[in-house]
């Protein structure tokens, strides 16, 4: 978990080596959190299109 936080907040990967897949999964979650934060900040309603965008961000 600390490595995940480090990637999200600092863009850095510390400690034990992680696979490229794990790194990209963390990056996908970071992008998702930023997208959700924007939606909440701008008070957008949740739509099917936005749910599809969430899926894309997680599986990119």
C-alpha distances in whole Angstrom, upper triangle without the diagonal:
4,5,5,6,9,10,11,12,14,14,13,11,11,12,12,14,12,15,16,16,12,12,15,13,10,14,15,13,13,17,17,16,18,21,20,20,24,25,24,26,29,29,30,30,28,31,31,30,27,26,27,25,22,22,23,20,18,20,21
4,5,5,6,9,10,10,11,12,11,10,9,10,12,13,13,16,17,17,14,13,16,15,12,14,17,14,14,18,18,17,19,22,21,21,24,26,25,26,29,30,31,32,30,33,33,32,29,28,29,27,24,25,25,22,20,22,23
4,5,5,6,9,10,10,10,8,6,6,8,9,10,9,12,14,14,11,10,13,12,9,12,14,13,13,16,17,16,18,21,21,21,24,26,26,27,30,31,31,32,30,32,32,31,28,27,28,26,23,23,23,20,18,20,20
4,5,5,6,9,10,9,9,8,9,11,12,12,11,13,13,13,9,9,11,10,6,9,11,9,9,13,14,13,15,17,18,18,21,22,22,23,26,27,27,29,27,28,28,28,25,23,24,22,19,20,20,17,15,17,17
4,5,5,6,8,9,9,9,10,13,14,15,14,16,16,16,13,12,14,13,9,11,13,11,9,13,14,12,14,17,17,16,19,21,21,22,25,26,26,28,26,29,29,28,25,24,25,23,20,21,21,18,17,19,20
4,6,5,5,6,6,6,7,10,13,14,13,16,16,16,13,11,14,14,10,11,14,13,11,14,16,14,15,19,19,18,21,24,23,24,27,28,29,30,29,31,32,30,27,27,27,25,22,23,23,19,18,21,20
4,6,5,4,5,6,8,12,13,13,11,13,13,13,11,8,10,11,7,7,11,10,8,11,14,13,13,17,18,17,19,22,22,23,25,27,27,29,27,29,29,28,25,24,24,22,19,20,20,16,16,18,17
4,6,6,8,9,12,15,17,16,15,16,15,15,13,10,11,11,7,7,10,8,5,9,11,9,10,13,14,14,16,18,19,19,22,23,24,25,24,26,26,25,22,22,22,19,17,19,18,14,14,17,16
4,6,8,11,12,16,18,18,17,19,18,19,16,13,15,15,11,11,13,12,9,11,13,11,11,15,16,14,16,19,19,19,22,24,25,27,26,28,29,27,24,24,25,22,20,22,21,18,18,20,20
4,5,9,10,14,17,17,16,18,17,18,16,13,15,16,12,11,15,14,11,13,16,14,14,18,19,18,19,22,23,22,25,27,28,30,29,31,32,30,27,27,27,24,22,24,23,19,20,22,21
4,7,10,14,16,15,14,15,14,15,14,10,11,13,10,9,12,12,10,12,15,14,14,17,19,18,19,22,23,23,25,27,28,30,28,30,30,28,25,26,26,22,21,22,21,17,17,19,18
4,6,10,12,12,12,14,13,15,13,10,12,14,11,11,14,15,12,15,18,17,17,20,22,21,23,26,26,26,29,31,31,33,32,33,33,32,29,28,28,25,24,24,23,20,19,21,20
4,7,9,8,8,11,11,13,11,8,11,13,10,11,15,15,13,16,19,18,19,22,23,23,25,28,28,28,31,33,33,34,33,34,34,32,29,29,29,26,24,24,23,20,19,20,19
4,7,8,9,12,14,16,13,11,15,16,13,14,18,18,17,20,22,21,22,25,26,26,28,30,31,31,34,35,36,37,35,37,37,36,33,32,32,30,27,28,27,24,22,24,23
4,6,9,12,14,16,14,13,17,17,15,17,20,20,19,22,24,23,25,28,29,28,31,33,33,34,37,38,38,40,38,39,39,38,35,34,34,32,29,29,29,26,24,25,25
4,6,10,13,14,12,12,16,16,15,17,20,20,20,23,25,24,26,29,29,30,32,34,34,35,38,39,39,40,38,39,39,38,35,34,34,32,29,29,28,26,24,24,24
4,7,9,12,10,10,13,14,14,16,18,19,19,22,24,24,25,28,29,29,32,33,34,35,37,39,38,39,37,38,37,36,34,32,32,30,28,27,26,24,22,22,22
4,6,8,6,7,10,11,11,13,15,16,16,19,20,21,23,25,26,27,29,31,31,33,35,36,35,36,34,35,34,33,30,29,28,26,24,23,23,20,18,18,18
4,5,5,6,9,10,11,13,14,16,17,19,20,21,23,25,26,27,29,31,32,33,35,36,35,36,33,34,32,31,29,28,27,25,23,22,21,19,17,16,16
4,5,5,6,9,10,10,12,14,15,16,18,20,21,23,24,26,27,29,30,31,33,34,33,34,31,32,30,29,27,26,24,23,21,20,18,17,15,14,13
4,5,5,6,9,10,10,12,14,15,16,18,20,21,22,24,26,27,28,30,32,33,31,32,29,29,27,26,25,23,22,20,19,17,16,14,12,11,11
4,5,5,6,9,10,11,12,14,15,17,19,20,21,23,25,26,27,29,30,31,30,31,28,29,28,27,24,23,22,21,18,17,17,15,12,12,12
4,5,5,6,9,10,11,13,14,15,17,19,20,21,23,25,26,27,29,30,29,30,28,29,28,26,24,23,22,20,18,18,17,14,12,13,12
4,5,5,6,9,10,10,12,14,15,16,18,20,21,22,24,25,27,28,27,28,25,26,25,23,21,20,19,17,15,15,13,11,10,9,8
4,5,5,6,9,10,11,12,14,15,16,18,20,21,22,24,26,27,25,26,23,24,23,22,19,18,17,16,13,12,12,10,7,8,8
4,5,5,6,9,10,11,12,14,15,16,19,20,21,22,24,25,25,26,23,25,24,23,20,19,19,17,14,14,14,11,9,11,11
4,5,5,6,9,10,11,12,14,15,17,19,20,21,23,24,23,25,23,24,23,21,19,18,18,15,13,14,13,9,9,11,10
4,5,5,6,9,10,11,12,14,15,17,18,20,21,22,21,22,19,20,19,18,15,15,14,12,10,10,9,6,5,7,7
4,5,5,6,9,10,10,12,14,15,16,18,20,21,20,21,18,20,19,18,15,14,15,13,10,11,11,7,6,9,10
4,5,5,6,9,10,11,12,14,15,16,18,20,19,21,19,21,21,20,16,16,17,14,12,13,13,9,9,12,12
4,6,5,6,9,10,11,12,14,15,17,18,17,19,17,18,19,17,14,14,14,11,9,11,10,7,8,11,10
4,5,5,6,8,10,11,12,14,15,16,15,16,14,15,16,14,11,11,12,9,6,9,9,6,7,10,11
4,5,5,6,9,10,10,12,14,15,15,16,15,17,18,17,13,13,15,12,9,12,13,10,10,14,14
4,6,5,6,9,10,10,12,14,14,16,15,17,19,17,13,14,16,12,11,14,14,10,12,15,15
4,5,5,6,9,10,11,12,11,13,12,14,15,13,10,11,12,9,8,12,12,9,11,14,14
4,5,5,6,8,10,10,10,11,10,13,14,13,10,10,13,10,8,12,13,11,12,16,16
4,5,5,6,9,10,10,13,13,15,18,17,13,14,16,14,12,16,16,14,15,19,19
4,5,5,6,8,9,12,12,14,17,15,12,14,16,13,12,16,16,14,16,19,19
4,6,5,6,5,8,8,11,14,13,9,11,14,12,11,15,16,14,16,19,19
4,5,5,6,9,10,13,16,16,12,14,17,15,14,17,18,17,18,21,22
4,5,8,11,13,16,19,18,15,17,19,17,16,20,21,19,20,24,24
4,6,9,12,14,17,16,14,16,19,16,16,20,21,19,21,24,24
4,6,9,12,16,15,13,15,18,16,16,20,21,20,21,25,25
4,7,9,12,12,10,12,15,14,14,17,18,18,20,22,23
4,6,10,11,9,11,14,14,14,17,18,18,20,22,23
4,7,8,6,7,10,11,11,13,15,15,17,19,20
4,5,5,6,9,10,11,13,14,15,17,19,20
4,5,5,6,9,10,11,12,14,16,17,18
4,5,5,6,9,10,11,12,14,15,16
4,5,5,6,9,10,10,12,14,15
4,5,5,6,9,10,11,12,14
4,5,5,6,9,10,11,12
4,5,5,6,9,10,10
4,5,5,6,9,10
4,5,5,6,8
4,5,5,6
4,6,6
4,6
4
